Amino acid sequence: MYRACMPRAVLLDLYNTLVPGGTDAERAEVAQAMGADLGVDPGIYADLYFRAYPQRVVGALGDLEATVRTVAVQGGAAPTLAAVRLAAARRMALTRRLLWPSAVTLEALDSLRRAGWQLGLVSNCTAETPELWKRTPLAPRFEAVGFSCELGVAKPDPAIYLAVCSFLDVAPTDCVYVGDGSDNELAGAANLGMTVVRTEEHVPTEGSWPRQRIGSLADLTRLIGLPVRSPRSAALD
């Protein structure tokens, strides 16, 4: 059990932690189809779209339709509104499919909540994710969310973790952070004093750090046990 850091909250990554992140091949296929919709060579559009990820992930290009149009213009096109909407719908369909959690994941989140853990989400994502998030069964299970495209900052920048900690009114040292390890997220969390747990449910990993690992989110409650109660909550008894 993690008692040294007095954990009371669990912060979770989204893609490849709560839901799959999709393969490079399927993302490329969708991006190429978007290019064809917009009148841009499919390969060129896909390349431009992926190159724009650092801007997309912090919301610098606006919402999904604005992003789609901007990238199309970079590719030399002047797409119609109908073409932009069609291309955006393709990307939304991919995200919608990926963003639906399994029953096992939902039960694991419910188990954590029943045990008394506060739940926060810390996600590097692009504009379509927050739009779809609120319609998923994940949304009501979280007390705080931090989407990089809305906050304008992405992991491993400390600011995105600290924003969610602030929403939950907890210190970083009160948190267990769970993620697959992409974007150097685990080191970013550990540098703030969080206990880190790597999930290998969707993405196999190599290396020995961190030692704490889970093969399924269902294993997390058994690993971390019950949250340590704050002095304030104890005083209310």
Secondary structure, 3 states (H helix, E strand, C coil): CCCCCCCCEEEECCECCCECCCCHHHHHHHHHHHHHHHCCCHHHHHHHHHHCHHHHCCCCCCCHHHHHHHHHHHCCCCCCHHHHHHHHHHHHHHHHHHCCCCHHHHHHHHHHHHHCCEEEEEECCCCHHHHHHCCCCCHHHCCEEEEHHHHCCCCCCHHHHHHHHHHHCCCHHHEEEEECCHHHHHHHHHCCCCEEEEECCCCCCCCCCCCCEECCHHHHHHHHCCCCCCHHHHHCC
